[in-house]
Amino acid sequence: MTAVEAEREAVLRGLHAARPSASAPEFTVRLAGVGPAMAAASTAAELAAGAYDLVISAGIGGGFAERAPVGSVVIASELIAADLGAETPDGFTGVEELGFGSARIEAEVVLAGRLLEGLQAAGMAVCRGPVLTLSTVTGTAATAALLAARIPGAAAEAMEGFGVAVAARRLNLPVLELRTISNLVGPRQRELWKIGDALQALEAACSYLPEVLHS
């Protein structure tokens, strides 16, 4: 599941460039739309219409400077709805503390590990860590610092992963999130964003998916 068509096309190019194998897994690449609500609804509809073994949220995103530089790849260890909670006089309180469930879904551990090792072996700059889902992406250094302090090890942020994961969980399907970094989390300096580079990295990373997920 990708948010927009440019990401979908990059994923497809990568999959088509993969080393052919008769036993490689088959992939269906669909649009999730932008934001967690749209992503959850689109993914649920797709899963209801077909039979799948794994769900992947893939696309570009923002990287936390100390974990994921521009052009690198992030593989989620957890998919976290980072803004799901309440604002209080003492700061943000998440849904766990409020007693309303959990805002964290763990990525499939074995497959995430294989993907990390495969991309490292291919010489790609890659890390594994929490990927944050937000309905309003970060636009200031202060917010970036608060998120990094509240979620230790946070590696990237985007807008769809948790929504995709919720739909997958309802059917007890494993989930992965793969993000390539176009910009750093913080002040929105669009002139510095490297969207083309991030899409190329997404294409390259996805070219290894069939081999890694089959091994």
C-alpha positions in Angstrom: 0.0 0.0 0.0 1.4 3.4 -1.0 -0.1 6.8 -0.4 0.3 8.3 -3.9 0.8 7.2 -7.5 4.5 8.3 -7.6 5.3 5.9 -4.8 3.3 3.1 -6.3 5.2 3.5 -9.6 8.5 3.4 -7.8 7.5 0.2 -6.0 6.4 -1.4 -9.2 9.6 -0.4 -11.0 11.6 -2.0 -8.2 9.5 -5.2 -8.2 9.8 -5.5 -12.0 13.6 -5.1 -11.8 13.9 -7.9 -9.2 15.8 -11.0 -10.2 13.2 -13.4 -11.7 12.3 -16.6 -9.8 9.5 -19.0 -10.4 9.0 -19.4 -6.7 9.2 -15.6 -5.8 6.1 -14.2 -4.0 3.5 -12.3 -5.9 2.8 -8.7 -5.1 -0.3 -6.5 -5.5 0.5 -2.8 -5.2 -2.5 -0.5 -4.4 -3.1 3.1 -3.4 -3.9 3.7 0.2 -4.5 7.4 0.0 -3.1 10.1 2.3 -3.5 9.9 6.0 -4.2 7.1 8.5 -8.0 7.0 8.1 -7.9 6.7 4.3 -5.1 4.2 4.5 -7.0 2.0 6.9 -10.2 2.1 4.9 -8.4 1.4 1.6 -6.3 -1.4 3.0 -9.4 -3.0 4.6 -11.3 -2.9 1.3 -8.3 -4.4 -0.5 -7.9 -7.2 2.0 -11.6 -8.0 1.9 -11.4 -8.5 -1.8 -8.4 -10.8 -2.0 -6.3 -13.4 -0.2 -2.9 -12.1 1.2 -0.2 -13.3 3.5 1.6 -10.0 4.3 0.8 -6.3 4.2 3.4 -3.7 3.5 3.1 0.1 3.9 5.7 1.6 1.6 6.6 5.1 0.5 8.8 8.1 1.3 8.8 10.1 4.5 10.7 12.3 6.9 13.7 11.0 8.8 14.9 11.9 12.3 18.3 13.4 11.8 20.3 11.2 14.2 18.8 8.0 12.8 17.9 8.4 9.2 19.6 10.9 6.8 18.1 12.0 3.5 18.3 9.2 0.9 18.5 6.4 3.5 16.0 3.6 4.1 14.0 2.9 7.3 12.4 -0.4 8.1 9.8 -0.1 10.9 10.2 -2.1 14.1 6.9 -0.6 15.3 4.2 1.4 13.5 3.1 4.1 16.0 0.1 6.5 15.9 2.2 9.2 17.4 -0.6 11.8 17.7 -3.3 9.5 19.0 -4.1 10.8 22.5 -4.9 13.9 24.4 -3.3 17.3 25.0 -3.0 18.1 28.7 -1.5 20.9 30.8 1.5 18.6 31.3 1.9 17.8 27.7 0.8 15.0 25.4 -0.8 11.8 26.9 -1.1 8.8 24.6 -4.1 6.4 24.4 -2.3 3.8 26.5 -2.1 6.2 29.4 -5.7 7.2 28.8 -6.8 3.6 28.9 -8.1 3.5 25.4 -6.0 0.7 23.9 -2.7 0.9 22.1 -1.2 3.2 19.5 1.6 0.7 18.6 1.6 -2.3 16.3 4.8 -4.3 16.0 6.2 -5.1 12.6 6.7 -8.7 11.6 10.0 -9.3 13.4 11.6 -12.1 11.2 10.7 -10.5 7.8 11.8 -7.0 9.0 15.1 -8.5 10.1 15.6 -10.3 6.7 14.8 -7.1 4.8 17.3 -5.1 7.0 20.0 -7.7 6.4 19.3 -7.9 2.6 19.5 -4.1 2.1 22.6 -3.9 4.2 24.2 -6.6 2.1 23.3 -4.6 -1.0 25.2 -1.6 0.4 22.1 0.5 1.1 22.1 3.0 4.0 19.4 1.4 6.1 18.2 1.4 9.8 15.4 -0.2 11.8 13.3 1.6 14.3 9.9 3.0 15.2 8.1 4.8 12.3 5.6 7.4 13.5 2.2 7.9 11.8 0.8 11.4 12.1 -2.2 13.1 10.6 -0.3 16.4 10.8 3.3 16.0 10.0 6.0 17.8 11.9 6.9 21.3 10.8 9.1 22.7 13.7 12.3 21.7 15.4 10.5 21.9 18.7 7.9 19.3 17.7 10.6 17.0 16.3 12.5 17.2 19.6 9.4 16.4 21.6 8.6 13.4 19.4 12.2 12.1 19.6 12.1 12.4 23.4 8.7 10.8 23.7 9.5 7.9 21.4 13.1 6.7 21.9 14.8 5.6 18.7 12.2 7.2 16.4 13.6 6.8 12.9 11.0 8.2 10.5 7.5 9.7 10.2 4.8 9.5 7.6 1.0 9.5 7.4 -0.2 6.0 6.6 1.6 3.2 8.3 -0.5 2.8 11.4 -3.7 2.9 9.4 -2.5 0.1 7.1 -1.4 -1.9 10.1 -4.8 -1.6 11.8 -6.5 -3.1 8.8 -3.9 -5.9 8.6 -4.2 -6.7 12.3 -8.0 -7.1 12.1 -7.3 -10.1 9.8 -4.3 -11.3 11.9 -2.0 -10.5 9.0 1.7 -9.5 9.5 2.7 -6.0 8.5 5.9 -4.2 7.5 6.6 -0.6 6.8 9.3 0.6 4.5 10.2 4.3 4.2 12.9 6.1 2.2 13.8 9.5 3.4 13.2 12.6 1.4 13.7 15.2 4.2 14.5 15.5 7.8 11.8 15.8 10.4 11.6 19.4 11.6 11.1 22.8 9.9 9.4 22.4 6.5 12.1 23.5 4.0 10.6 22.2 0.8 13.4 23.5 -1.3 15.8 21.1 0.5 13.6 18.0 0.0 15.0 15.2 -2.2 11.8 13.5 -3.3 13.4 12.2 -6.5 16.3 10.6 -4.6 13.8 9.1 -2.1 11.7 7.6 -4.9 14.9 6.1 -6.4 15.8 4.6 -3.1 12.3 3.2 -2.7 12.6 1.6 -6.2 16.0 0.1 -5.3 14.8 -1.2 -1.9 11.7 -2.8 -3.4 13.9 -4.6 -6.0 15.1 -6.8 -3.2 11.7 -7.6 -1.7 10.9 -10.8 -3.7 14.3 -12.4 -2.9 14.4 -11.3 0.8 10.8 -12.3 1.6 11.2 -15.6 -0.2 14.5 -16.6 1.5 
